[in-house]
Structure formats: structure tokens, C-alpha cells
Amino acid sequence: MCSSDLASMLDKTISEHFINKTIEVYFGGRPNETITGKVVGSADGVIVLEHDQRRDFINVGKVVAFWEV
């Protein structure tokens, strides 16, 4: 399975199961290098998180792991 297939599966999982839920996203590197926010969108390989009236747009292909908080 290629990385674009995995990114597509992750995009679909988030859009179907995590909309309006708060998640923390890890990209690799140091353990404290994460982004936390409420999922307000996920399409075309981009996750949109909202936190403190700010929106973060995340490339799904860069995500190593995520979990609900």
C-alpha cells in the first residue's frame, strides 16, 4: 500500500468518525510536538482543526499518529 492510499484512508476515517471531536495530532520528532483542536473538516488530504478561534490546516500525509482527547 502506498503512502497516498494511507493518507486517503486516514482522511476518510477522520471525516467519518472524528468531525466535531477534539484530537491531538503527532507528526514525529519530539513527543511534545503536537497540535490539538476540534476537527471541523477533513477533505482532499487536509485536516482542519479549530482551537482558540484559530484554524490549523494539516497535510494528512505528514501525520504519524492522532488520538481523541
Secondary structure, 3 states (H helix, E strand, C coil): CCHHHHHHHHHHHHHHHCCCCEEEEECCCCCCCEEEEEEEEEECCEEEEEECCEEEEEEHHHCCEEEEC
